[in-house]
Amino acid sequence: MRIRTATREDVPAIVALLADDPLGAQRESVDNLEPYYAAFDRIDTDPHQVLVVADRDGAVVGTAQLSLLAGLSRRGAVRAQIEGVRVSSTERGSGLGTTLIEWAVDEARTRGCALVQLTSDKSRVDAHRFYLRLGFDATHEGFKLML
């Protein structure tokens, strides 16, 4: 298994991973990939975005996105935001999720980030335990406003 930069050809497999859970099934659509291709093109041309896939024998079995956020707080620190971590149902429990998070943390460190942050839906209790086990602290309450 290797982690590599995602390509446009990976988009259908990434979308399938995003849709393969109870929350994703409600908000993702594998029937129309055009919005996902447009999003991929924006990500792919932005040096502050890194989208990767975990590839096992040519099959995409996991994905994660790292976004670098510049800010003035914390003495002008750059934060790394981990998004869209998904592991294929066939790979869950294999350690791939840990590998993806460790990759993201290492990449953030390499890029000079001061901290790594992520959000996780309140209903994902198992994911919360997973992130705590990896050393993350639940320090904030998150808020969203759908537009």
Secondary structure, 3 states (H helix, E strand, C coil): CEEEECCHHHHHHHHHHHHCCHHHHHHCCCCCCHHHHHHHHHHHCCCCEEEEEEEECCEEEEEEEEEEEECCHHHHCEEEEEEEEEECCCCCCCCHHHHHHHHHHHHHHHCCCCEEEECCCCCCHHHHHHHHHCCCCCCCCCCCCCC
